[in-house]
Amino acid sequence: MAETPSAFHLAPGDALLIVDVQNDFLPGGSLAVPEGDRVIPPLNRCAALFDRLGLPVIATRDWHPRDHCSFREQGGPWPAHCIAGTPGAAFPETLQLPANTLIVSKATHASQEAYSGFQGTGLESRLREAGVERLFIGGLATDYCVLETVRDALRAGFRVVLLGDAVRAVDVRPGDGERALQEMLGAGARLARCEELTA
């Protein structure tokens, strides 16, 4: 069924991609995204809907070694965060991921950064194998990992719907989040709210 501005009808070939909703990116975490916890309720609604329809749900996570190149101690821009196996790298208990969620770990090598969920993870081939053609993407943060994941998804030929009520930005520079949003839309992503998705 054709998409309309007010309704996005889910069908086989659709998948939900949740980007890096981890404790360290939430309020109180070592690299907290402002209002990062507010993405969780809409993502929970989306995940439940996709699960009910038997559609794939994928969740990416930063899974860094302790000496990762992105950390300030190693000359990178960020405080240490999402170190593999630590509470900060865990998904929050409030994020209700379906039992069969595909977990994709990224940035697992000390010398390589990976903002995108596609970088070095084999995600594209796994989506192809599952017959995925359209990705609904939300998570953290709009101006980094969400932006890079959307860029790579579009380059790979997937159709992308950005869940505008389920993303938040770091905004290191004021307006970074809005600029990232406009770039994604300009590159071909569509914008929806979780409540607009229908079976």
Backbone as CSV, one residue per row, in Angstrom:
resi,resn,N_x,N_y,N_z,CA_x,CA_y,CA_z,C_x,C_y,C_z
1,MET,0.853,-1.202,0.000,0.000,0.000,0.000,0.882,1.242,0.000
2,ALA,0.501,2.262,-0.717,1.329,3.453,-0.852,1.401,4.216,0.470
3,GLU,2.556,4.839,0.680,2.724,5.680,1.862,1.994,7.003,1.647
4,THR,1.438,7.543,2.693,0.876,8.880,2.679,1.560,9.658,3.797
5,PRO,1.475,10.994,3.778,2.135,11.768,4.827,1.680,11.404,6.235
6,SER,0.468,10.888,6.393,-0.062,10.650,7.732,-0.045,9.191,8.149
7,ALA,0.381,8.301,7.253,0.355,6.888,7.619,1.437,6.135,6.857
8,PHE,2.199,5.346,7.577,3.218,4.503,6.980,2.819,3.061,7.280
9,HIS,2.396,2.373,6.244,1.863,1.027,6.406,3.006,0.018,6.369
10,LEU,3.118,-0.766,7.408,4.182,-1.752,7.520,3.815,-3.011,6.750
11,ALA,4.842,-3.622,6.158,4.626,-4.806,5.320,5.913,-5.613,5.292
12,PRO,5.855,-6.852,4.814,7.088,-7.617,4.649,8.123,-6.818,3.863
13,GLY,9.362,-6.874,4.300,10.420,-6.052,3.723,10.783,-4.866,4.575
14,ASP,9.971,-4.604,5.601,10.257,-3.524,6.541,11.006,-4.055,7.762
15,ALA,11.854,-3.219,8.351,12.548,-3.569,9.591,12.742,-2.311,10.420
16,LEU,12.795,-2.495,11.723,13.067,-1.408,12.665,14.523,-1.495,13.085
17,LEU,15.241,-0.382,12.963,16.653,-0.321,13.352,16.809,0.705,14.466
18,ILE,17.109,0.220,15.655,17.292,1.061,16.847,18.786,1.276,17.040
19,VAL,19.210,2.532,17.028,20.627,2.870,17.045,21.079,3.286,18.447
20,ASP,21.932,2.491,19.064,22.754,2.875,20.216,21.973,3.474,21.397
21,VAL,20.850,2.885,21.730,20.144,3.314,22.939,20.747,2.535,24.108
22,GLN,21.788,3.107,24.695,22.587,2.456,25.732,22.715,3.378,26.930
23,ASN,22.977,2.798,28.084,22.968,3.572,29.324,23.916,4.761,29.305
24,ASP,25.092,4.606,28.717,26.039,5.719,28.728,25.579,6.914,27.917
25,PHE,24.615,6.718,27.002,24.093,7.825,26.212,22.824,8.437,26.811
26,LEU,22.385,7.922,27.937,21.175,8.416,28.593,21.556,9.334,29.742
27,PRO,20.624,10.135,30.247,20.926,11.008,31.376,21.603,10.250,32.511
28,GLY,22.724,10.806,32.987,23.514,10.153,34.019,24.644,9.316,33.477
29,GLY,24.650,9.069,32.167,25.706,8.282,31.538,26.941,9.122,31.266
30,SER,28.014,8.460,30.886,29.284,9.159,30.692,29.299,10.045,29.458
31,LEU,28.417,9.798,28.510,28.302,10.616,27.296,26.817,10.841,27.010
32,ALA,26.163,11.470,27.971,24.704,11.592,27.930,24.250,12.516,26.798
33,VAL,23.273,12.059,26.042,22.610,12.866,25.033,21.445,13.582,25.705
34,PRO,21.341,14.910,25.588,20.234,15.613,26.222,18.886,14.998,25.837
35,GLU,18.095,14.672,26.863,16.770,14.061,26.688,16.846,12.728,25.955
36,GLY,17.997,12.063,26.024,18.144,10.804,25.320,17.138,9.747,25.742
37,ASP,16.709,9.815,26.986,15.753,8.819,27.475,14.371,8.977,26.852
38,ARG,14.110,10.117,26.232,12.788,10.344,25.659,12.555,9.564,24.364
39,VAL,13.610,8.971,23.819,13.408,8.138,22.628,12.827,6.776,22.999
40,ILE,12.913,6.395,24.254,12.566,5.025,24.635,11.071,4.721,24.498
41,PRO,10.153,5.551,25.009,8.724,5.203,24.857,8.287,5.028,23.405
42,PRO,8.630,5.950,22.480,8.195,5.705,21.096,8.862,4.480,20.481
43,LEU,10.129,4.240,20.815,10.785,3.048,20.270,10.156,1.772,20.813
44,ASN,9.740,1.783,22.064,9.053,0.615,22.612,7.753,0.339,21.869
45,ARG,7.010,1.386,21.548,5.765,1.201,20.789,6.065,0.629,19.412
46,CYS,7.086,1.167,18.758,7.460,0.667,17.433,7.903,-0.788,17.499
47,ALA,8.764,-1.104,18.469,9.294,-2.461,18.571,8.173,-3.467,18.795
48,ALA,7.204,-3.093,19.629,6.079,-3.993,19.891,5.261,-4.220,18.626
49,LEU,5.079,-3.165,17.835,4.308,-3.292,16.597,5.044,-4.166,15.581
50,PHE,6.329,-3.912,15.390,7.101,-4.731,14.453,7.103,-6.190,14.902
51,ASP,7.273,-6.415,16.189,7.299,-7.786,16.699,5.957,-8.475,16.469
52,ARG,4.872,-7.752,16.709,3.538,-8.336,16.525,3.312,-8.728,15.068
53,LEU,3.901,-7.960,14.149,3.728,-8.234,12.725,4.765,-9.220,12.188
54,GLY,5.661,-9.685,13.058,6.686,-10.621,12.619,7.768,-9.979,11.769
55,LEU,7.971,-8.668,11.930,8.978,-7.939,11.166,10.254,-7.779,11.994
56,PRO,11.415,-7.750,11.352,12.673,-7.724,12.109,12.868,-6.452,12.933
57,VAL,13.474,-6.633,14.088,13.928,-5.532,14.933,15.427,-5.729,15.143
58,ILE,16.190,-4.684,14.849,17.643,-4.721,15.002,18.046,-3.613,15.960
59,ALA,18.988,-3.885,16.835,19.501,-2.872,17.758,21.021,-2.840,17.658
60,THR,21.569,-1.687,17.300,23.021,-1.540,17.289,23.492,-1.065,18.657
61,ARG,24.768,-1.322,18.924,25.360,-0.845,20.168,26.846,-0.575,19.949
62,ASP,27.338,0.507,20.556,28.772,0.679,20.685,29.271,-0.390,21.646
63,TRP,30.369,-1.023,21.298,30.881,-2.138,22.106,32.414,-2.008,22.119
64,HIS,32.855,-0.941,22.807,34.239,-0.508,22.698,35.187,-1.282,23.602
65,PRO,36.417,-1.505,23.144,37.481,-1.908,24.063,37.854,-0.722,24.951
66,ARG,38.538,-0.997,26.045,38.853,0.061,27.018,39.806,1.117,26.471
67,ASP,40.552,0.775,25.439,41.506,1.729,24.862,41.049,2.208,23.490
68,HIS,39.755,2.392,23.317,39.237,2.764,22.006,39.729,4.142,21.575
69,CYS,39.971,4.276,20.274,40.561,5.498,19.731,39.684,6.733,19.888
70,SER,38.389,6.551,20.107,37.505,7.707,20.252,37.558,8.323,21.646
71,PHE,38.219,7.667,22.580,38.265,8.153,23.959,39.331,9.239,24.113
72,ARG,39.052,10.211,24.949,39.999,11.313,25.165,41.363,10.814,25.622
73,GLU,41.374,9.763,26.419,42.644,9.225,26.902,43.520,8.727,25.756
74,GLN,42.897,8.426,24.624,43.636,7.954,23.449,43.751,9.049,22.379
75,GLY,43.381,10.282,22.745,43.442,11.385,21.807,42.171,11.623,21.023
76,GLY,41.101,10.908,21.354,39.833,11.075,20.662,38.983,12.193,21.254
77,PRO,37.791,12.420,20.717,36.955,13.550,21.145,36.027,13.280,22.329
78,TRP,35.855,12.009,22.723,34.788,11.677,23.661,35.327,11.105,24.972
79,PRO,34.591,11.293,26.055,34.921,10.546,27.276,34.699,9.054,27.048
80,ALA,35.373,8.240,27.837,35.194,6.790,27.712,33.716,6.447,27.876
81,HIS,33.215,5.574,27.000,31.789,5.236,27.028,31.577,3.870,26.391
82,CYS,30.504,3.225,26.787,30.050,1.970,26.175,31.182,0.963,26.028
83,ILE,31.922,0.775,27.120,32.985,-0.229,27.133,32.330,-1.600,27.232
84,ALA,32.724,-2.491,26.332,32.077,-3.800,26.210,31.956,-4.489,27.557
85,GLY,30.753,-4.960,27.858,30.510,-5.733,29.062,30.239,-4.931,30.305
86,THR,30.296,-3.604,30.220,30.051,-2.766,31.395,28.589,-2.327,31.436
87,PRO,28.107,-1.888,32.607,26.724,-1.406,32.691,26.438,-0.248,31.741
88,GLY,27.432,0.595,31.493,27.211,1.722,30.595,26.941,1.308,29.162
89,ALA,27.457,0.147,28.771,27.242,-0.340,27.405,25.931,-1.096,27.263
90,ALA,25.289,-1.405,28.366,24.066,-2.209,28.324,22.890,-1.387,27.801
91,PHE,21.923,-2.094,27.238,20.650,-1.451,26.910,19.919,-1.159,28.220
92,PRO,19.226,-0.035,28.313,18.493,0.260,29.545,17.354,-0.731,29.771
93,GLU,17.056,-0.971,31.027,15.981,-1.913,31.347,14.635,-1.441,30.806
94,THR,14.491,-0.138,30.615,13.224,0.405,30.127,13.039,0.202,28.624
95,LEU,14.102,-0.163,27.908,13.987,-0.427,26.472,13.509,-1.858,26.281
96,GLN,12.315,-2.001,25.737,11.664,-3.304,25.654,11.921,-3.937,24.284
97,LEU,13.084,-4.559,24.168,13.445,-5.199,22.910,12.795,-6.575,22.824
98,PRO,12.215,-6.922,21.674,11.671,-8.273,21.515,12.757,-9.324,21.712
99,ALA,12.351,-10.518,22.098,13.306,-11.578,22.412,14.186,-11.944,21.224
100,ASN,13.672,-11.796,20.013,14.436,-12.192,18.835,15.142,-11.018,18.164
101,THR,15.322,-9.916,18.886,16.026,-8.756,18.340,17.439,-9.138,17.917
102,LEU,17.829,-8.702,16.723,19.200,-8.899,16.252,20.071,-7.805,16.850
103,ILE,21.074,-8.185,17.639,21.985,-7.235,18.268,23.233,-7.108,17.392
104,VAL,23.571,-5.884,17.032,24.733,-5.618,16.182,25.722,-4.771,16.964
105,SER,26.909,-5.315,17.229,27.956,-4.600,17.959,28.886,-3.913,16.974
106,LYS,29.221,-2.651,17.259,30.084,-1.890,16.354,31.191,-1.190,17.128
107,ALA,32.178,-0.708,16.378,33.344,-0.030,16.966,34.008,-0.924,18.011
108,THR,34.221,-2.174,17.629,34.749,-3.175,18.560,36.271,-3.267,18.530
109,HIS,36.923,-2.557,17.610,38.380,-2.587,17.508,38.958,-1.264,18.008
110,ALA,40.029,-1.335,18.768,40.583,-0.151,19.422,40.963,0.946,18.442
111,SER,41.427,0.572,17.263,41.970,1.557,16.329,40.963,2.056,15.313
112,GLN,39.713,1.603,15.393,38.729,1.971,14.380,37.461,2.529,15.014
113,GLU,37.085,3.735,14.585,35.804,4.302,14.981,34.735,3.787,14.031
114,ALA,33.519,3.712,14.491,32.416,3.264,13.638,31.132,3.886,14.169
115,TYR,30.785,5.042,13.627,29.515,5.651,14.006,28.339,4.899,13.381
116,SER,28.534,4.406,12.177,27.441,3.748,11.453,27.265,2.303,11.882
117,GLY,26.016,1.891,11.987,25.705,0.503,12.279,26.093,-0.446,11.167
118,PHE,26.438,0.085,10.002,26.845,-0.740,8.869,28.348,-0.959,8.802
119,GLN,29.110,-0.148,9.531,30.565,-0.145,9.361,31.213,-1.330,10.074
120,GLY,31.688,-2.277,9.290,32.418,-3.400,9.843,31.575,-4.402,10.607
121,THR,30.259,-4.407,10.365,29.373,-5.259,11.165,28.694,-6.368,10.366
122,GLY,28.742,-6.292,9.041,28.003,-7.257,8.230,26.509,-7.025,8.216
123,LEU,26.070,-5.863,8.712,24.631,-5.609,8.810,23.954,-5.626,7.447
124,GLU,24.590,-5.035,6.443,23.935,-4.984,5.135,23.605,-6.383,4.624
125,SER,24.547,-7.304,4.699,24.295,-8.648,4.183,23.212,-9.351,4.990
126,ARG,23.172,-9.102,6.276,22.140,-9.731,7.105,20.762,-9.183,6.758
127,LEU,20.681,-7.907,6.459,19.403,-7.336,6.035,18.978,-7.896,4.684
128,ARG,19.936,-8.028,3.772,19.617,-8.596,2.463,19.084,-10.024,2.619
129,GLU,19.747,-10.798,3.445,19.313,-12.189,3.662,17.905,-12.260,4.226
130,ALA,17.538,-11.255,5.020,16.212,-11.229,5.631,15.164,-10.602,4.709
131,GLY,15.577,-10.169,3.522,14.635,-9.578,2.582,14.202,-8.168,2.923
132,VAL,15.005,-7.472,3.715,14.650,-6.109,4.133,14.897,-5.134,2.988
133,GLU,13.925,-4.256,2.754,14.041,-3.227,1.725,13.881,-1.821,2.292
134,ARG,13.162,-1.712,3.416,12.904,-0.395,4.001,13.219,-0.446,5.493
135,LEU,13.977,0.563,5.956,14.382,0.638,7.356,13.722,1.829,8.036
136,PHE,13.141,1.567,9.178,12.635,2.613,10.057,13.681,2.796,11.155
137,ILE,14.269,3.983,11.244,15.447,4.182,12.073,15.190,5.234,13.144
138,GLY,15.536,4.883,14.393,15.506,5.822,15.500,16.636,5.502,16.453
139,GLY,16.857,6.387,17.420,17.893,6.131,18.413,18.766,7.338,18.659
140,LEU,20.033,7.065,19.015,20.958,8.103,19.462,22.291,7.979,18.721
141,ALA,22.892,9.090,18.423,22.353,10.428,18.481,22.141,10.915,17.046
142,THR,21.180,11.823,16.883,20.781,12.278,15.559,21.969,12.690,14.710
143,ASP,22.907,13.431,15.319,23.979,14.078,14.570,25.248,13.241,14.478
144,TYR,25.216,12.017,14.966,26.385,11.138,14.856,25.982,9.759,14.349
145,CYS,25.653,8.860,15.251,25.445,7.471,14.834,24.176,7.287,14.014
146,VAL,23.129,8.032,14.324,21.921,7.947,13.492,22.213,8.494,12.100
147,LEU,22.850,9.658,12.030,23.177,10.262,10.739,24.023,9.320,9.890
148,GLU,25.085,8.766,10.461,25.977,7.912,9.679,25.287,6.603,9.267
149,THR,24.441,6.073,10.139,23.707,4.850,9.803,22.728,5.111,8.666
150,VAL,22.028,6.235,8.713,21.096,6.587,7.642,21.857,6.811,6.341
151,ARG,22.978,7.519,6.402,23.781,7.728,5.187,24.132,6.395,4.536
152,ASP,24.636,5.465,5.339,25.054,4.181,4.786,23.878,3.359,4.289
153,ALA,22.761,3.427,4.983,21.574,2.700,4.536,21.108,3.197,3.173
154,LEU,21.096,4.506,2.998,20.676,5.071,1.710,21.675,4.728,0.614
155,ARG,22.964,4.806,0.922,23.984,4.451,-0.075,23.829,2.996,-0.516
156,ALA,23.420,2.152,0.420,23.263,0.723,0.113,21.968,0.426,-0.639
157,GLY,21.134,1.437,-0.815,19.925,1.257,-1.604,18.675,0.938,-0.804
158,PHE,18.765,0.985,0.527,17.566,0.793,1.338,16.741,2.069,1.346
159,ARG,15.440,1.914,1.380,14.583,3.066,1.665,14.617,3.305,3.172
160,VAL,14.603,4.566,3.561,14.774,4.909,4.974,13.656,5.836,5.420
161,VAL,13.065,5.484,6.562,12.122,6.358,7.248,12.730,6.691,8.604
162,LEU,13.005,7.968,8.839,13.565,8.420,10.106,12.424,8.692,11.080
163,LEU,12.522,8.102,12.255,11.488,8.275,13.278,11.798,9.527,14.087
164,GLY,11.184,10.624,13.692,11.547,11.924,14.238,11.286,12.089,15.723
165,ASP,10.328,11.357,16.267,10.050,11.456,17.694,10.912,10.495,18.503
166,ALA,11.779,9.748,17.830,12.592,8.735,18.514,14.080,8.951,18.260
167,VAL,14.475,10.210,18.046,15.883,10.570,17.934,16.137,11.823,18.777
168,ARG,17.351,11.940,19.268,17.808,13.143,19.978,19.258,13.392,19.595
169,ALA,19.665,14.667,19.638,20.989,15.070,19.176,21.913,15.417,20.340
170,VAL,23.216,15.261,20.074,24.224,15.733,21.021,24.320,17.254,20.955
171,ASP,24.309,17.803,19.739,24.431,19.254,19.521,25.704,19.817,20.156
172,VAL,26.857,19.198,19.828,28.131,19.768,20.269,28.212,21.221,19.821
173,ARG,27.837,21.446,18.588,27.634,22.808,18.093,26.127,23.017,17.972
174,PRO,25.612,24.124,18.494,24.172,24.353,18.413,23.678,24.217,16.976
175,GLY,22.617,23.436,16.820,22.039,23.241,15.502,22.546,22.020,14.763
176,ASP,23.512,21.282,15.347,24.024,20.085,14.680,22.907,19.088,14.381
177,GLY,22.009,18.905,15.350,20.932,17.942,15.164,20.009,18.317,14.024
178,GLU,19.669,19.582,13.945,18.785,20.039,12.873,19.483,19.933,11.524
179,ARG,20.760,20.268,11.486,21.497,20.141,10.226,21.570,18.676,9.781
180,ALA,21.781,17.790,10.739,21.811,16.364,10.409,20.463,15.900,9.876
181,LEU,19.400,16.366,10.505,18.050,16.006,10.053,17.826,16.464,8.620
182,GLN,18.197,17.692,8.339,17.992,18.208,6.987,18.848,17.455,5.970
183,GLU,20.063,17.071,6.369,20.903,16.294,5.456,20.265,14.945,5.138
184,MET,19.751,14.274,6.157,19.134,12.965,5.936,17.921,13.067,5.029
185,LEU,17.091,14.071,5.265,15.911,14.246,4.421,16.317,14.624,2.997
186,GLY,17.341,15.469,2.876,17.818,15.863,1.562,18.399,14.701,0.778
187,ALA,18.917,13.699,1.496,19.509,12.529,0.847,18.471,11.480,0.468
188,GLY,17.235,11.685,0.902,16.177,10.767,0.486,15.417,10.077,1.595
189,ALA,15.823,10.291,2.850,15.056,9.712,3.946,13.704,10.412,4.064
190,ARG,12.716,9.671,4.526,11.420,10.256,4.844,11.301,10.383,6.350
191,LEU,10.415,11.235,6.798,10.259,11.512,8.218,8.883,11.063,8.681
192,ALA,8.837,10.365,9.802,7.568,9.914,10.375,7.673,9.923,11.888
193,ARG,6.536,9.854,12.526,6.463,9.635,13.961,6.026,8.191,14.200
194,CYS,6.446,7.643,15.321,6.110,6.247,15.601,4.607,6.011,15.566
195,GLU,3.861,6.982,16.010,2.407,6.804,16.067,1.776,6.756,14.678
196,GLU,2.507,7.167,13.650,1.972,7.134,12.288,2.106,5.770,11.632
197,LEU,2.857,4.869,12.242,3.050,3.557,11.640,1.814,2.711,11.868
198,THR,1.368,2.032,10.822,0.162,1.214,10.922,0.415,-0.149,10.305
199,ALA,-0.359,-1.122,10.760,-0.228,-2.487,10.230,-0.913,-2.590,8.884
